[in-house]
């Protein structure tokens, strides 16, 4: 039986044309069986640079490109691409494979012969004084395994886009190594990350012979090989990989990510990074890794919203074997809150929605006498709900005296007498809730934390390991609950967060809540999902705002980068909302008839609110477009175009995405700003900017922005213009 190895490039081919998946299954199954392969029409391309390269028939119009490596007795097939017939032959003729002679990493190499340089215009006399991006000698780059042609060209580059362009055709680990060096990492750091096989000393031999099965297996176990290639472990493993365009390929990890996933920690550990840098993938792998290590361990994987929890379940199902999957509990944080309170007390909870909670705060303020005009200006429902959740319920003991001494850094300044009046309003708020026999999510989370810290904690909610995704949106009470359901010790809490995507919660300082991650964190900077064009646009949305992580360190997008290339984001300033909906319908219909046609559920329209969701769905349905709404249970119909609010889109990804209704009245929401105090307005603005960033980074390949009237001021300045002339 032959061993089949898949390259990540194959995912792109299957994502572009989903009809190839069943034929790819047939091809791979036959290769794995290693029986009579005559039906595959295996051919060596004319003029091939590597005698081991083959093409195989997939359909009448498509062929696979693969290498036959290993030995006759222990055969390996490395499948690198499925392409249209003629393109497959051209590609196969240009590529070679090797085990890198310096570090033993499996590589597929393309011809890097540069195009003839364009002669400089004779009148140009200004010297280019920009610094070289990779400040090393070519020989130094070669010493860590960078191939000669790549090294010689990389050390001459001064322009970021030129470096990214060069990296597009290089082996993945070499591209990442060059970008790390350009970002300031040392040669020794890069050597440690990519060039020394895990568990081997520098003196041990590295595998260099792809015809030797033992050396090939050694190479495929290397972190840097595993970020680009995966060994198919059987039919079930193959099925999981071919089922989805995105989720099934979460098997691939960057060496830096893999070390984060597999390394033991003495206590809590935190991973930060921008949208698309792989935090969710890391969280999924970490949960699976912890469950595999100890079959008796109880592992909790949690996040903020219901639909994100559903997506984590789906991703884990693709990634983990059935036994491991069954031993990991996946739920959103509020479901954990309900479970703890319900199991301990048996109470059936009537929990208010946010807009109803606002009314209770307004009534509480109205019922408290002797509030000054200054008090009423500061004590808005937004301020009071935030103060209650972040400060009062963030304390270990929720009493008045502790509140007067509470840590409130970064919040609106109020004097001790005002604090006393806030406490009177809080008391009245809780009295009103008690009268109506209802509560809030914040109060319920605090109650769950108190139960978990006591002897009443349900055994069913006691865990050995807790993994948290989207941690930036959790409240102090949530963190106290999580700290209580898992005992302090090795590998107890693993936290993924991105301050730039904080659209629900407010900044929390973990060390103030008994969770110490200072000096125990890793930042991810390489974007694996979004093209560099979309990433550049999305990060510009954040310009002008400052963000801090959960240990009060400033978060920056400066080092975020992507090796993926695609078209620049498009814009459409509509005459009015009806015109904007017409444009949305036309764009989606045009995408659906592209050749090859994209999967409908890889297309999405994201809007600010539920009213716009209903109207966009109605417009698409009238045009005969299959469409579904992304709700709290996630996407429901994989055969339909997806429509969602920007909030609900958190954690999703789509090949092509329209971010619509990006007008100044809605982002930020004007009526919310008008009813907020000055300090509250700053927080509302920060969240609105983050929301637009989240929406834009849902697009993998193509992003379209539309609006009617005045655009949101957060849009990059080069596209803020009025409607086109009629």
C-alpha positions in Angstrom: 0.0 0.0 0.0 1.5 3.4 -1.0 1.6 6.5 1.2 0.0 9.6 -0.1 1.2 13.1 0.8 -0.8 16.2 0.0 0.5 19.7 -0.6 -1.4 22.7 0.7 -1.7 24.1 -2.9 -4.2 21.3 -3.6 -6.7 23.0 -1.3 -6.7 26.1 -3.5 -7.6 23.9 -6.5 -10.5 22.2 -4.8 -11.7 25.5 -3.3 -11.9 27.0 -6.8 -13.8 24.1 -8.4 -15.7 21.9 -5.9 -16.7 19.5 -8.7 -13.2 18.1 -8.6 -13.5 16.7 -5.1 -15.2 13.3 -5.9 -12.7 12.8 -8.7 -9.8 13.7 -6.4 -11.1 11.1 -4.0 -11.0 8.4 -6.7 -7.5 9.4 -7.7 -6.2 9.4 -4.1 -7.9 6.2 -3.2 -6.3 4.4 -6.2 -2.9 5.9 -5.3 -3.2 4.7 -1.7 -4.2 1.2 -2.9 -1.2 1.2 -5.2 -2.7 -1.4 -7.4 -3.2 -1.2 -11.1 -2.7 2.5 -11.9 -3.2 2.2 -15.7 -6.6 4.0 -15.5 -4.9 7.1 -14.1 -2.9 7.6 -17.3 0.3 8.5 -15.5 2.7 10.4 -17.7 6.0 12.1 -17.4 5.7 15.6 -18.9 7.9 16.4 -21.9 11.0 18.4 -20.9 10.4 17.8 -17.2 13.2 19.0 -14.9 12.5 16.2 -12.4 12.3 12.6 -13.7 10.0 11.7 -10.7 7.2 14.1 -11.7 4.0 12.7 -13.2 0.6 13.9 -14.3 -2.5 11.8 -13.8 -5.9 12.0 -15.3 -8.6 13.5 -13.0 -11.2 14.5 -15.6 -11.1 15.0 -19.3 -10.1 18.6 -18.7 -8.0 18.3 -15.5 -4.9 16.5 -14.5 -3.1 16.0 -11.2 0.6 16.9 -10.8 2.5 14.5 -8.5 5.9 13.1 -7.6 6.6 9.4 -7.3 9.2 9.3 -4.5 10.4 6.8 -1.9 11.3 3.4 -3.2 9.6 0.6 -5.2 9.1 -1.3 -2.0 7.9 1.7 0.0 6.2 4.0 -2.5 5.2 7.6 -1.7 3.1 9.8 -4.0 3.3 13.6 -3.3 0.3 15.2 -4.9 0.9 19.0 -5.3 -1.8 20.3 -7.6 -4.9 19.7 -9.8 -5.0 22.0 -12.8 -6.5 22.3 -16.3 -4.9 19.9 -18.7 -2.4 22.1 -20.5 -1.6 24.2 -17.4 -0.9 20.9 -15.5 1.7 19.8 -18.1 3.4 23.2 -18.1 3.5 23.4 -14.3 4.8 19.8 -14.0 7.6 20.5 -16.4 8.8 23.5 -14.3 8.9 22.0 -10.7 11.3 19.7 -8.8 11.2 18.2 -5.3 14.0 17.7 -2.8 14.8 17.3 0.8 16.6 20.6 1.6 20.3 19.8 2.0 20.7 22.1 5.0 17.7 21.1 7.2 16.0 18.2 5.5 12.7 19.9 4.9 10.6 18.5 2.0 10.3 21.2 -0.7 8.7 21.7 -4.1 10.8 24.1 -6.1 9.8 26.3 -9.0 12.0 27.8 -11.6 13.0 31.2 -10.1 14.8 32.5 -13.1 14.0 36.2 -13.1 12.5 38.0 -16.0 15.0 40.3 -17.9 15.3 43.5 -15.9 13.7 46.6 -17.3 16.5 49.1 -18.2 16.5 52.2 -16.1 15.5 55.5 -17.8 18.7 57.4 -18.6 17.4 60.6 -16.9 17.0 58.9 -13.5 19.7 60.2 -11.2 18.1 60.0 -7.7 19.7 57.2 -5.7 17.5 54.7 -3.9 18.4 55.3 -0.2 15.8 52.9 1.2 17.3 50.2 3.5 17.6 46.6 2.3 14.7 44.7 3.9 16.7 41.5 4.5 19.9 42.9 6.1 22.1 39.8 5.6 24.6 38.4 3.1 23.3 35.9 0.6 25.8 33.4 2.0 24.2 33.8 5.4 20.7 33.1 4.1 22.0 30.0 2.3 23.5 28.8 5.6 20.0 28.4 7.1 18.7 26.6 4.0 17.4 29.4 1.7 18.0 28.3 -1.9 20.7 30.2 -3.8 18.6 32.0 -6.4 16.1 33.2 -3.7 18.9 34.4 -1.4 20.7 36.3 -4.1 17.5 38.2 -5.0 16.2 38.7 -1.5 19.2 40.6 -0.2 18.8 43.2 -3.0 15.2 44.1 -2.3 14.2 47.4 -0.7 10.4 47.3 -1.4 8.0 45.2 0.7 5.7 44.4 -2.2 8.6 43.2 -4.2 9.7 40.9 -1.3 6.2 39.5 -1.0 6.0 38.9 -4.7 9.3 37.0 -4.6 8.0 34.9 -1.7 4.9 33.8 -3.5 6.8 31.2 -5.6 9.2 30.0 -2.9 8.8 27.0 -0.6 6.5 28.0 2.3 9.1 27.7 5.1 11.6 29.8 3.1 9.1 32.5 2.4 8.3 32.7 6.1 12.0 32.7 7.1 12.7 35.7 4.8 9.8 37.6 6.2 10.9 36.9 9.7 14.4 38.2 8.9 12.8 41.3 7.3 10.9 41.8 10.5 14.0 41.8 12.6 14.5 38.2 13.7 18.1 37.0 13.9 19.6 34.2 11.8 19.8 32.0 14.9 16.1 32.6 15.7 15.2 31.6 12.1 17.6 28.6 12.2 15.9 27.5 15.5 12.4 28.0 14.0 12.8 26.3 10.6 16.2 24.7 10.2 16.8 22.3 13.0 14.5 19.2 13.1 12.6 18.9 16.4 14.4 16.6 18.8 17.7 16.6 16.8 20.9 18.3 17.6 22.7 20.3 14.9 25.4 17.6 14.7 22.9 14.8 13.7 22.5 14.0 10.1 19.5 15.6 8.3 17.5 13.7 5.7 18.5 14.6 2.2 17.5 11.6 0.0 13.8 11.5 -1.0 14.3 8.0 -2.5 15.1 6.6 1.0 11.8 6.0 2.8 13.3 6.3 6.2 14.8 9.7 5.4 11.6 10.8 3.7 9.6 9.9 6.9 12.1 11.8 8.9 11.6 14.8 6.7 7.8 14.6 6.8 8.0 14.7 10.7 9.8 18.1 10.6 7.7 21.1 11.7 8.6 23.0 8.5 7.5 20.1 6.2 4.3 19.7 8.1 3.3 23.3 7.6 3.0 22.6 3.9 2.4 18.8 3.5 0.3 16.3 5.3 0.5 12.5 5.2 -2.9 10.9 4.5 -3.5 8.4 7.3 -6.4 6.5 5.8 -9.8 6.8 4.1 -11.5 8.6 7.0 -8.6 11.1 7.3 -8.9 11.7 3.5 -12.6 12.2 3.7 -12.3 14.8 6.4 -9.8 16.7 4.3 -11.8 16.7 1.1 -15.2 17.6 2.8 -14.5 21.3 3.2 -12.7 24.1 1.5 -11.4 25.8 4.7 -12.0 23.7 7.8 -10.5 20.4 6.7 -7.2 22.0 5.9 -6.6 23.2 9.4 -4.2 20.3 9.6 -1.5 22.6 8.4 0.4 24.5 11.1 3.3 27.0 10.8 6.3 25.7 12.9 5.7 28.6 15.3 2.1 27.6 15.7 2.9 23.9 16.1 5.4 24.7 19.0 2.7 26.8 20.7 0.2 23.9 20.3 2.5 21.1 21.5 4.7 22.6 24.2 3.9 22.1 27.8 3.2 25.2 30.0 3.6 25.6 33.7 0.4 27.7 33.9 -1.9 29.9 31.8 -0.6 30.8 28.3 -1.9 33.5 25.9 -1.7 33.7 22.1 -2.4 37.0 20.4 -2.6 37.9 16.7 -4.7 39.6 14.0 -7.6 38.3 12.0 -6.5 35.3 9.9 -3.3 34.6 11.7 -4.5 31.2 12.8 -5.5 31.7 16.5 -8.7 29.6 16.1 -6.7 26.8 14.3 -4.2 26.9 17.2 -7.0 26.7 19.7 -8.5 23.7 17.9 -5.2 21.9 17.7 -4.4 22.7 21.3 -7.7 21.2 22.6 -7.2 18.1 20.5 -3.5 17.8 21.6 -4.5 17.9 25.3 -7.2 15.4 24.9 -5.0 13.0 23.0 -2.2 13.1 25.6 -4.5 12.0 28.4 -7.6 10.0 27.6 -8.8 10.6 31.2 -8.5 14.4 30.9 -11.6 16.7 30.7 -11.0 19.5 28.1 -13.3 22.5 27.7 -13.1 24.6 24.5 -15.1 27.8 24.8 -15.7 31.1 23.0 -18.0 34.0 23.2 -21.0 33.5 20.8 -23.1 30.5 20.0 -22.3 30.5 16.3 -18.6 30.6 17.0 -19.0 27.6 19.3 -20.8 25.7 16.5 -18.0 26.5 14.1 -15.4 25.3 16.7 -17.4 22.0 16.9 -17.4 21.7 13.1 -13.6 22.4 12.9 -12.8 20.0 15.7 -14.9 17.3 14.0 -12.7 17.7 10.9 -9.5 17.7 12.9 -9.9 15.1 15.6 -10.6 11.4 15.5 -14.1 10.4 16.9 -12.7 9.3 20.3 -10.8 12.5 20.9 -13.7 14.7 19.6 -16.1 13.0 22.1 -13.8 13.9 25.1 -13.8 17.6 24.4 -16.7 19.8 25.6 -17.4 22.7 23.2 -19.8 25.5 24.2 -20.0 29.3 24.3 -19.3 30.9 27.6 -22.9 31.8 28.4 -23.9 28.2 27.9 -21.3 27.3 30.5 -22.7 30.0 32.8 -26.2 28.5 32.4 -24.9 25.0 33.0 -23.1 25.8 36.2 -26.1 27.8 37.7 -28.7 25.3 36.5 -26.8 22.2 37.8 -26.1 23.8 41.2 -29.5 25.4 41.8 -32.0 24.0 39.4 -33.2 27.5 38.7 -34.8 28.4 35.3 -33.4 31.7 34.4 -35.2 34.6 32.8 -32.3 36.6 31.4 -32.9 40.1 29.9 -31.9 41.1 26.4 -29.6 44.1 26.2 -32.2 46.6 25.1 -34.5 45.5 28.0 -31.7 45.8 30.5 -31.2 49.4 29.4 -34.8 50.2 30.4 -34.1 48.9 34.0 -31.1 51.2 34.3 -33.1 54.2 33.1 -35.8 53.4 35.8 -33.2 52.9 38.5 -31.7 56.3 37.8 -35.2 57.8 37.8 -35.9 56.2 41.2 -32.7 57.4 43.0 -33.1 61.0 44.4 -30.6 63.8 44.7 -28.7 63.1 41.5 -27.0 66.2 40.1 -27.1 67.3 36.5 -23.5 66.2 36.3 -24.3 62.8 37.7 -27.1 62.3 35.1 -24.8 63.3 32.3 -22.3 60.6 33.3 -24.6 57.9 34.6 -26.0 56.9 31.3 -27.4 53.3 30.8 -24.3 52.5 28.8 -21.9 53.7 31.6 -23.9 52.0 34.3 -24.1 48.6 32.5 -20.4 48.8 31.8 -19.5 49.8 35.4 -21.6 47.1 36.8 -20.2 44.3 34.6 -16.6 45.4 34.4 -16.0 46.8 37.9 -18.7 45.7 40.4 -19.1 42.2 39.1 -15.4 42.0 38.3 -14.5 42.1 42.0 -14.2 38.9 44.0 -16.6 40.3 46.6 -19.4 42.5 45.3 -19.9 44.9 48.3 -20.0 48.6 48.5 -16.7 49.0 50.5 -14.8 46.9 48.0 -16.3 49.0 45.1 -15.1 52.2 46.7 -11.5 50.8 46.6 -11.9 49.1 43.2 -9.3 49.2 40.4 -10.8 51.5 37.6 -7.8 52.4 35.4 -8.8 53.4 31.9 -12.4 54.2 32.9 -14.2 57.6 33.2 -13.1 59.4 36.4 -15.7 59.7 39.2 -15.1 60.9 42.7 -15.9 58.9 45.9 -19.2 60.6 46.4 -20.2 59.7 42.9 -19.2 56.1 43.5 -21.6 56.0 46.4 -24.4 57.3 44.2 -23.5 54.7 41.6 -23.9 52.0 44.3 -27.3 53.3 45.2 -28.3 53.0 41.5 -26.9 49.5 41.4 -28.9 48.5 44.5 -32.1 50.0 42.9 -31.4 48.2 39.6 -31.1 44.8 41.4 -34.3 45.5 43.4 -36.2 46.2 40.2 -34.9 42.9 38.7 -35.9 41.0 41.8 -39.4 42.4 41.7 -39.8 41.2 38.1 -38.0 37.9 38.8 -35.5 38.4 36.0 -31.7 38.9 35.8 -28.9 39.8 33.4 -26.2 37.8 31.7 -23.6 39.8 33.7 -25.2 39.0 37.0 -25.7 35.3 36.1 -22.0 35.0 35.1 -21.0 36.5 38.5 -23.3 34.0 40.2 -21.8 31.1 38.2 -18.3 32.2 39.2 -19.3 32.3 42.9 -20.8 28.8 42.6 -17.7 27.5 40.8 -15.4 28.9 43.6 -17.5 27.2 46.3 -18.0 23.6 47.3 -21.3 23.6 45.2 -19.4 23.5 41.9 -21.0 20.8 39.7 -18.6 17.9 39.1 -19.7 18.1 35.4 -18.1 21.5 35.2 -14.7 20.6 36.6 -12.0 20.4 33.9 -8.3 19.6 33.6 -7.7 22.0 30.7 -9.6 25.0 29.4 -8.9 26.5 25.9 -10.5 29.9 25.1 -10.9 31.4 21.7 -11.8 35.1 21.1 -10.9 35.8 24.7 -10.9 39.6 24.2 -14.7 39.6 24.4 -15.1 37.9 27.8 -16.1 39.8 31.0 -14.3 39.7 34.3 -17.0 37.4 35.7 -16.4 35.0 32.8 -12.7 34.9 33.6 -13.3 34.3 37.3 -15.6 31.4 36.3 -13.0 29.9 34.0 -10.3 30.3 36.7 -12.5 28.4 39.1 -13.6 25.4 36.9 -10.0 24.4 36.2 -7.4 23.8 38.9 -4.2 25.9 38.7 -1.3 23.9 37.3 0.4 22.8 34.1 -1.5 23.5 30.9 -4.6 24.8 32.8 -5.7 27.8 30.7 -4.8 28.4 27.0 -6.1 31.8 25.8 -6.4 33.2 22.2 -7.2 36.9 21.8 -7.0 39.9 19.5 -7.6 43.3 20.9 -8.4 44.6 17.4 -11.5 42.4 17.3 -13.0 43.4 20.6 -16.5 44.1 19.5 -18.6 42.8 22.5 -16.6 43.2 25.7 -14.3 45.8 27.2 -10.6 45.5 28.0 -9.8 43.1 30.9 -6.5 42.8 32.7 -6.1 39.1 33.4 -3.5 39.5 36.1 -6.1 41.4 38.2 -8.3 38.3 38.0 -5.9 35.7 39.2 -4.7 34.7 35.7 -1.1 35.4 35.2 0.1 35.4 31.5 2.8 38.1 31.7 5.9 36.6 30.1 3.8 33.7 28.9 2.5 34.7 25.5 3.2 34.4 21.8 2.2 36.8 19.0 1.2 35.4 15.6 1.8 37.8 12.7 1.5 35.8 9.5 -2.0 35.8 7.9 -3.0 32.5 6.3 -6.4 33.5 5.1 -6.6 37.0 3.7 -4.7 38.4 0.6 -2.2 41.1 1.3 -4.5 43.5 -0.6 -7.4 42.9 1.7 -5.2 42.8 4.8 -3.7 46.2 3.9 -7.1 47.7 3.4 -8.5 46.2 6.6 -5.7 47.4 8.8 -6.1 50.9 7.5 -9.5 50.9 9.1 -7.8 50.7 12.5 -5.6 53.7 11.9 -6.1 56.5 14.4 -7.2 54.2 17.3 -5.1 52.6 20.0 -5.6 49.1 21.3 -4.4 47.2 24.4 -4.3 43.5 25.0 -5.3 41.7 28.2 -2.1 42.5 30.0 -2.2 46.3 29.1 0.4 46.0 26.3 -0.2 48.0 23.2 -1.4 45.9 20.2 -0.1 46.9 16.8 -0.7 45.7 13.2 2.8 46.7 12.2 4.2 43.2 11.7 1.0 41.6 10.2 1.7 40.2 6.7 0.3 37.8 4.1 1.9 35.8 1.3 -1.4 35.5 -0.5 -2.1 37.8 -3.5 -5.4 38.9 -5.1 -7.3 41.8 -6.5 -7.6 45.2 -4.8 -10.8 45.7 -2.8 -13.5 47.3 -4.9 -15.9 50.1 -3.9 -19.4 51.2 -4.9 -20.8 54.5 -3.6 -24.5 54.0 -4.4 -27.1 56.7 -5.2 -29.4 55.3 -2.5 -30.2 52.1 -0.6 -32.2 50.7 -3.5 -29.3 51.3 -5.9 -27.0 49.6 -3.4 -29.2 46.5 -3.2 -29.3 46.3 -7.0 -25.5 46.4 -7.1 -25.3 43.7 -4.5 -27.6 41.4 -6.5 -25.7 42.1 -9.7 -22.3 41.3 -8.1 -23.5 38.1 -6.4 -25.1 36.9 -9.6 -22.0 37.6 -11.6 -19.9 35.7 -9.1 -22.2 32.7 -9.3 -21.7 32.3 -13.0 -18.0 32.7 -13.0 -16.0 29.8 -14.5 -15.4 27.7 -12.6 -18.4 28.6 -10.4 -17.6 29.2 -6.7 -19.5 27.3 -4.0 -22.5 29.5 -3.1 -21.7 29.4 0.6 -18.2 30.8 -0.1 -20.0 34.1 -1.0 -21.3 36.5 1.6 -23.0 39.8 2.2 -22.3 41.5 5.6 -24.4 44.4 6.9 -24.5 46.4 10.1 -28.0 45.3 11.4 -30.8 42.8 11.2 -33.1 45.1 9.2 -30.5 45.3 6.4 -30.1 41.5 6.5 -33.8 41.1 5.9 -33.8 43.5 3.0 -30.7 42.1 1.3 -32.1 38.5 1.6 -35.4 39.7 0.1 -33.6 41.4 -2.8 -31.5 38.3 -3.6 -34.5 36.0 -3.3 -36.5 38.1 -5.8 -33.6 37.8 -8.2 -33.7 34.0 -7.8 -30.4 33.7 -5.8 -30.3 30.9 -3.2 -29.7 32.7 0.1 -29.6 32.0 3.8 -29.0 34.0 7.0 -26.2 33.2 9.3 -27.8 33.0 12.7 -26.6 31.9 16.2 -26.4 28.3 15.0 -24.0 29.2 12.1 -24.6 28.9 8.4 -27.6 26.5 7.8 -27.5 25.9 4.1 -24.2 25.2 2.3 -25.9 25.5 -1.1 -26.8 29.2 -0.5 -25.1 32.6 -0.5 -24.7 33.7 3.1 -26.0 37.0 4.6 -25.1 38.1 8.1 -24.8 41.0 10.4 -21.2 42.1 10.9 -21.4 40.9 14.5 -22.7 37.5 13.5 -19.9 37.1 10.9 -17.3 37.1 13.6 -15.2 33.9 13.2 -16.5 33.1 9.7 -14.5 33.3 6.4 -15.6 33.5 2.8 -13.9 33.5 -0.5 -15.7 36.6 -1.7 -17.4 39.1 0.5 -19.5 42.3 0.1 -19.4 44.6 3.2 -22.5 46.7 2.6 -24.4 49.7 4.1 -21.1 51.2 5.4 -22.6 54.6 5.9 -21.8 57.2 8.4 -25.2 56.9 10.2 -24.6 53.2 11.0 -20.8 52.8 11.5 -20.6 54.1 14.2 -24.4 54.0 15.0 -25.2 57.7 15.4 -28.1 57.4 17.9 -25.9 55.3 20.2 -23.2 58.0 20.1 -25.7 60.8 20.8 -27.0 59.2 23.9 -23.5 58.4 25.4 -21.2 60.5 27.5 -17.8 61.6 26.2 -15.9 58.7 27.6 -18.5 56.2 26.5 -18.4 57.6 23.0 -14.7 56.8 22.7 -15.4 53.2 23.6 -18.3 53.0 21.2 -16.1 54.4 18.4 -13.4 51.9 19.2 -15.8 49.0 19.0 -17.3 50.3 15.8 -13.9 50.6 14.1 -13.1 47.0 15.2 -16.4 45.8 13.9 -15.6 47.2 10.4 -12.2 45.6 10.6 -13.8 42.2 11.5 -16.2 42.5 8.6 -13.4 43.3 6.0 -11.2 40.5 7.2 -13.9 37.9 6.6 -12.9 38.0 2.9 -10.3 35.5 1.7 -9.8 36.5 -1.9 -12.1 39.4 -2.9 -13.6 42.3 -0.9 -16.2 44.7 -2.1 -17.3 47.8 0.0 -20.6 49.5 -0.7 -22.5 52.4 0.9 -25.2 55.1 0.0 -24.8 58.7 1.1 -21.9 59.6 3.3 -19.5 56.8 3.9 -18.3 55.8 7.4 -15.3 57.9 8.4 -13.4 54.7 9.2 -13.0 53.8 5.6 -9.5 54.4 4.2 -9.4 58.0 2.9 -8.7 57.1 -0.7 -12.2 55.6 -1.1 -14.2 58.2 0.8 -16.1 59.9 -2.0 -19.6 60.8 -2.9 -22.0 58.8 -5.2 -21.0 58.6 -8.8 -22.4 61.2 -11.2 -25.7 60.3 -12.7 
